[in-house]
Amino acid sequence: MSPVHDSPVHDSPVHDWVAIGAGPFNLALACLAEPVDGLDGVVLEARDEIAWHPGMMLPDATLQVPFLADLVTMADPTSRFSFLNFLKRAGRLYPFYIRESFYPLRAEYDAYCRWAADQLPGVRLGRHVESVEHDAQDDVYVVRALTRDGTETYRARHLVLGIGTQPAAPPSLRGLAGPVLHSAHYLDHRERLRAGDSITIVGSGQSAAEVYRDLLEGTRDHGYHLTWLTRSPRFFSMEYTKLTLEMTSPEWSSYFHTLPRERRDRLVGEHKSLYKGISGDLVDDVFDTLYRLSVDGPVPTTLRAGTSVTGGRWDGSAGRFTLDVRHDETGTDHTVQTQGLVLATGYRAQVPSFVDPIRDRIRWDELGRYDVARDWTVDAGHSGGGRIFVQNAEEHTHGFVAPDLGMGAHRASAIVNAMAGRDVYEVEQRIAFQEFGPPDGAVRADASSTLDGAGGRR
């Protein structure tokens, strides 16, 4: 159903759901909801096109997860929205088969998301959501979105917030003046960076490694010195062993959700190597490239791990940044001067201002974050609650699996079931061989109370 333009709010059609943001997770929701009779919804996206990390769409970059982690397969392998069906329709299924790699090109996955969105009439681009309100009379949520043609109004029984995360800078460099660049926008500024005499990359994960690898080839042709600084004690690869991969599972999320907030927050930091490290192949490729380039003499590059950037300044007249740097293990300080600066320092979930009118209907934790229930709702405490869902804004409550593409279809299928009021999709509860929590009846070491078991063998 199409929205009614410039009409009284109560005349607008009522959808079963409105999802805000057209990233992979809300697209997964739309794909899985599409064949469900009696479940009508729309996805609103502020941008005019579907684009997944366009600033890092390097031609040879691949996903860090297998193709099975597409929008639908882990929930419904028969769905017409699968990645394999996309390849078949594009005439690329046999080449993908012959390539013998589980890991699609990032550009290929981006094209797949656009292909899926093109088949979903409920995906509305160019809709910048300005506000979400609750209509107490009809007990629906009212979403107002600004378009080139004016304001559109959508009404829905359920609301799904999936606006994604935003580029983040470390506290020591927030508000830094000058042409500082986040890796999210790297490709738009690559030629400017190459025109300088020095480039510094700050960060420790896949994006930092991909930017470094991309710039490394040009160090001699373009004449710049390339520096890579990471706070991590080494240039570590992402842990990808099979028993560790079992943590990307429903029972791990369930177990993590039962832990106290302080312990969850600590574990989120400790688990960064499980999803924010560098793929092993890329680490090796960086070394192999350095080795090949070194045949012609010293490579104009500096790699330094265990190094924290504690501050920075921009000198406009000199056209340079000065970074204050500390070598953590020795506690020594020095400075790095550079013309180009790329922060590959990750992303942070945000609470959008458009939810301000319904803040009183959302649960918050003591740090001002969504207090997300195990079923991904944030409003279960209200009358008629369990109708506002979040996607990829729950790392602090569900663990490192929140941004994992492989868990997207699982979460979306559970949300579809909840909105439909029935089990449309079979949702796994236990898939791991290992157990993550204590057994039933275990006694806490510092108290006589017993703990309920979480997780378990299937």
Secondary structure, DSSP 8 states (H G I E B T S, - for coil): ---EET--GGGS-EEEEEEE--SHHHHHHHHHHTTSTT--EEEE-SSSS--SSGGG--TT-B-SS-TTSSSSTTT-TT-TT-HHHHHHHHT-HHHHHHHT-SS-BHHHHHHHHHHHHHT-TTEE-S-EEEEEEEETTTTEEEEEEEETTEEEEEEEEEEEE---EEE---GGGTT--SS-EEGGGHHHHHHHHHTSSEEEEE--SHHHHHHHHHHHTTHHHH--EEEEE-SSSS--B----HHHHTTSSHHHHHHHHHS-HHHHHHHHHHTHHHHSSB-HHHHHHHHHHHHHHGGGS--SEEEE-SEEEEEEEEETTTTEEEEEEEETTTTEEEEEEESEEEE---EEE---GGGGGGGGGS-B-TTSSB---TTSBS-TTSTT-S-EEESS--HHHH-TTTT-GGGHHHHHHHHHHHHHTS-SS---S---SS--S--TTEE-TTSS-EE-------
